[in-house]
Amino acid sequence: MKNLLALCRKRLRRTVTDNQPIIVLVRPQLGENIGKAARAMLNFGLTEMRIVAPRDGWPNPDAGPSAAGADDVLDNAKIYSTTAEAVADCAHIYATTVRKRGVTKPVVTPEQAARDMRSETGKSAILFGREASGLAVEDVALSRSILTVPINPEFGSLNLAQAVILCAYEWSKQMDLVQPTAADEVLPPAPQEELDGLVEHFEKLLEPKGYFLPEPRRGATARTLRSVLSKPAWNTLELRTLRGVLSTLSKHDRP
């Protein structure tokens, strides 16, 4: 038993690295489930949790006992009012959902996502929705990819901690499979807040042109636009270039 614990601790130290994904719990309902998610994370070396608008507030007295010792994860958890704020500094965002919900994005398994996260530069975040209904359409729209698990189509009923542990386990497995390589001479993908700035810039210029009409289709049209702009892994230089193009187009023509 001692040898097994020592091996687990050694593996844990090796898996806690700078590029570990951030686990983002979006509007979780029960403190107990937050604690269980923290426990699932730490079993496989994930330590950074972000919580968006927890229903029962934070800190939650029910989270600690359920964490079974993963207190550091809970103590260092960061609280946000919106999902957009929680992922503003992330370059790679995965939304866990069993359905695309009308949003056209790349769909990956936990294993595929783990491989990508191990090799990508920039922060990665995995979004998990509330226990009763999962992620809202607006949350999924923020993501670059949809992460789904090939489970029984007749009974898709994973709880929050189970979903977290699947992703954490697959990320941990990559530790022994992916060897570090020399950094490519390319700029890393831009963080989410810069992509949000580009989307807002487009919306600001398109609004007076009537692009979002008719009004009943406004939400769907805006989400489709965001989906199109989110597909490429724009880097900061590319986003600045596009923003410059938009700024130029918004100016009056030169005489």
VMD Tcl script that draws the C-alpha trace (Angstrom):
set ca {
  {0.00 0.00 0.00}
  {2.82 2.44 0.85}
  {4.50 1.74 -2.46}
  {1.21 2.34 -4.27}
  {0.67 5.67 -2.50}
  {4.23 6.74 -3.29}
  {3.67 5.88 -6.97}
  {0.45 7.88 -7.02}
  {2.14 10.90 -5.45}
  {5.01 10.66 -7.94}
  {2.58 10.53 -10.85}
  {0.61 13.43 -9.40}
  {3.74 15.61 -9.21}
  {4.52 14.80 -12.83}
  {1.03 15.57 -14.06}
  {0.75 18.98 -12.40}
  {2.20 21.15 -15.16}
  {1.73 24.63 -16.49}
  {-0.51 23.60 -19.37}
  {-3.09 21.73 -17.31}
  {-6.66 22.54 -18.34}
  {-8.82 24.78 -16.17}
  {-12.04 23.17 -14.97}
  {-14.90 25.66 -15.20}
  {-18.15 24.77 -13.41}
  {-20.93 26.90 -14.86}
  {-23.78 27.67 -12.45}
  {-23.39 24.51 -10.35}
  {-26.28 23.83 -8.01}
  {-24.99 21.76 -5.09}
  {-21.89 22.36 -2.97}
  {-21.56 18.59 -2.62}
  {-21.11 18.24 -6.37}
  {-18.48 20.99 -6.44}
  {-16.55 19.12 -3.76}
  {-16.78 15.85 -5.67}
  {-15.57 17.59 -8.82}
  {-12.55 18.93 -6.90}
  {-11.80 15.41 -5.66}
  {-12.01 14.07 -9.21}
  {-9.65 16.79 -10.44}
  {-6.93 16.27 -7.86}
  {-6.89 12.51 -8.38}
  {-5.38 13.22 -11.79}
  {-3.32 16.29 -11.01}
  {-5.70 19.10 -12.00}
  {-5.73 21.94 -9.52}
  {-7.33 25.02 -11.11}
  {-11.08 25.33 -10.69}
  {-13.23 28.28 -11.69}
  {-16.88 28.56 -10.68}
  {-19.47 30.67 -12.47}
  {-22.42 31.96 -10.43}
  {-22.87 29.02 -8.02}
  {-26.54 28.76 -7.09}
  {-25.96 28.58 -3.32}
  {-23.11 31.09 -3.17}
  {-19.50 30.55 -2.18}
  {-17.91 29.27 -0.03}
  {-20.32 26.39 0.41}
  {-20.12 24.29 3.60}
  {-21.18 21.14 1.73}
  {-18.22 21.24 -0.65}
  {-15.43 20.51 1.84}
  {-16.56 17.09 3.13}
  {-17.27 15.88 -0.41}
  {-13.83 16.94 -1.59}
  {-12.28 14.25 0.65}
  {-9.03 16.14 1.10}
  {-8.89 18.15 -2.12}
  {-9.13 21.31 -0.02}
  {-6.46 23.21 -1.95}
  {-8.56 23.00 -5.10}
  {-11.56 24.48 -3.29}
  {-9.57 27.07 -1.37}
  {-8.02 28.40 -4.57}
  {-11.18 28.22 -6.68}
  {-12.03 31.53 -8.37}
  {-15.59 32.81 -8.62}
  {-16.99 34.65 -11.66}
  {-20.31 36.22 -12.50}
  {-20.35 35.11 -16.13}
  {-18.83 32.36 -18.24}
  {-17.25 34.94 -20.54}
  {-15.34 36.42 -17.60}
  {-14.22 32.98 -16.45}
  {-12.60 32.11 -19.80}
  {-11.41 35.57 -20.87}
  {-7.73 34.58 -20.59}
  {-8.12 31.18 -22.27}
  {-7.14 30.38 -25.84}
  {-8.78 26.95 -26.08}
  {-12.27 26.39 -24.71}
  {-14.10 23.07 -24.74}
  {-17.81 22.83 -23.94}
  {-18.95 19.49 -22.56}
  {-22.34 18.60 -23.97}
  {-24.06 15.59 -25.50}
  {-25.69 17.77 -28.15}
  {-24.45 20.44 -30.54}
  {-27.51 22.55 -29.75}
  {-27.49 24.24 -33.12}
  {-23.88 25.43 -32.81}
  {-21.54 24.19 -35.53}
  {-18.14 23.52 -33.98}
  {-15.53 20.75 -34.07}
  {-16.59 17.80 -31.91}
  {-13.91 15.87 -29.98}
  {-13.77 13.09 -27.41}
  {-12.01 13.54 -24.04}
  {-9.02 11.66 -25.43}
  {-8.76 13.89 -28.49}
  {-9.16 17.01 -26.39}
  {-6.46 15.81 -24.00}
  {-4.01 15.28 -26.84}
  {-4.72 18.75 -28.18}
  {-4.39 20.38 -24.77}
  {-1.05 18.68 -24.12}
  {0.37 20.10 -27.36}
  {-1.32 23.51 -27.51}
  {0.13 26.76 -26.26}
  {-2.05 29.09 -24.26}
  {-4.53 28.24 -21.50}
  {-7.21 25.61 -22.02}
  {-10.57 25.49 -20.25}
  {-13.24 22.80 -20.07}
  {-16.77 24.00 -19.38}
  {-19.20 21.86 -17.37}
  {-22.83 22.90 -17.06}
  {-25.26 22.81 -14.16}
  {-26.41 19.43 -12.95}
  {-30.03 19.69 -14.08}
  {-29.70 21.09 -17.59}
  {-26.05 21.32 -18.64}
  {-24.59 24.29 -20.49}
  {-26.78 27.01 -21.96}
  {-26.54 27.79 -25.67}
  {-24.73 31.03 -24.84}
  {-22.07 29.09 -22.90}
  {-21.53 26.63 -25.75}
  {-21.20 29.55 -28.17}
  {-18.12 30.74 -26.26}
  {-16.28 27.49 -26.91}
  {-13.92 26.67 -29.74}
  {-14.80 22.94 -29.64}
  {-17.49 20.65 -28.27}
  {-16.30 17.83 -26.04}
  {-18.61 14.85 -25.87}
  {-18.38 11.32 -24.54}
  {-19.59 8.36 -26.65}
  {-21.94 6.99 -24.01}
  {-25.12 4.95 -24.31}
  {-27.51 7.03 -26.47}
  {-30.43 5.51 -24.57}
  {-29.10 6.65 -21.19}
  {-26.86 9.72 -21.22}
  {-26.79 10.45 -17.51}
  {-23.30 11.32 -16.25}
  {-23.17 13.35 -13.07}
  {-20.87 16.36 -12.73}
  {-17.99 14.59 -10.97}
  {-18.11 11.68 -13.42}
  {-17.84 14.05 -16.36}
  {-14.91 15.87 -14.74}
  {-13.05 12.67 -13.91}
  {-13.35 11.37 -17.49}
  {-11.66 14.48 -18.82}
  {-9.08 14.62 -16.03}
  {-8.14 10.96 -16.54}
  {-7.64 11.38 -20.28}
  {-5.47 14.45 -19.70}
  {-3.38 12.55 -17.15}
  {-2.83 9.66 -19.58}
  {-1.16 11.97 -22.05}
  {1.67 12.62 -19.59}
  {3.35 9.37 -20.54}
  {2.52 9.62 -24.26}
  {3.51 13.17 -25.21}
  {7.13 14.19 -25.04}
  {8.07 17.87 -24.94}
  {9.23 19.30 -28.24}
  {10.93 22.50 -29.26}
  {8.51 25.40 -29.52}
  {7.39 26.16 -33.05}
  {8.13 29.57 -34.43}
  {4.48 30.55 -34.41}
  {2.43 32.82 -32.24}
  {0.09 31.08 -29.76}
  {-3.68 31.39 -30.17}
  {-5.10 34.58 -28.70}
  {-6.94 34.49 -25.36}
  {-10.72 34.53 -25.33}
  {-11.02 38.20 -24.31}
  {-9.28 39.26 -27.54}
  {-11.61 37.08 -29.61}
  {-14.56 38.61 -27.74}
  {-13.24 42.04 -28.70}
  {-13.23 41.05 -32.37}
  {-16.79 39.71 -32.17}
  {-17.99 42.89 -30.42}
  {-16.24 45.00 -33.07}
  {-18.08 43.13 -35.84}
  {-21.39 43.50 -33.99}
  {-20.87 47.23 -33.47}
  {-20.32 47.83 -37.18}
  {-23.07 45.46 -38.33}
  {-25.79 46.70 -35.97}
  {-26.58 50.00 -37.79}
  {-26.58 48.14 -41.12}
  {-29.50 45.98 -40.00}
  {-27.47 42.76 -40.11}
  {-29.21 41.29 -37.06}
  {-32.74 41.82 -38.38}
  {-35.36 40.44 -38.20}
  {-35.41 40.88 -34.44}
  {-36.66 37.35 -33.57}
  {-33.54 35.94 -35.28}
  {-31.10 38.31 -33.56}
  {-29.83 35.79 -30.99}
  {-29.35 32.98 -33.51}
  {-27.65 35.31 -36.01}
  {-25.25 36.61 -33.35}
  {-24.36 33.07 -32.26}
  {-23.72 31.99 -35.84}
  {-21.42 34.97 -36.36}
  {-19.51 34.12 -33.18}
  {-19.26 30.48 -34.26}
  {-17.75 31.46 -37.61}
  {-15.21 33.77 -35.98}
  {-14.33 31.19 -33.31}
  {-13.39 28.38 -35.68}
  {-9.82 29.42 -36.59}
  {-7.25 29.52 -33.80}
  {-6.52 33.23 -34.38}
  {-3.36 34.50 -32.74}
  {-3.05 37.98 -31.27}
  {-1.39 39.46 -34.37}
  {-4.13 38.10 -36.63}
  {-6.87 39.48 -34.38}
  {-5.21 42.90 -34.29}
  {-4.97 42.82 -38.08}
  {-8.68 42.07 -38.41}
  {-9.55 44.76 -35.88}
  {-7.45 47.19 -37.93}
  {-9.35 46.20 -41.07}
  {-12.67 46.84 -39.34}
  {-11.50 50.17 -37.95}
  {-10.42 51.24 -41.43}
  {-13.75 50.19 -42.95}
  {-15.64 52.20 -40.33}
  {-13.87 55.43 -41.28}
  {-15.20 57.88 -43.84}
  {-13.78 57.50 -47.32}
  {-10.84 59.75 -48.11}
  {-11.56 62.54 -50.59}
}
mol new
graphics top color blue
foreach p $ca { graphics top sphere $p radius 0.5 }
foreach p [lrange $ca 0 end-1] q [lrange $ca 1 end] { graphics top cylinder $p $q radius 0.2 }
display resetview
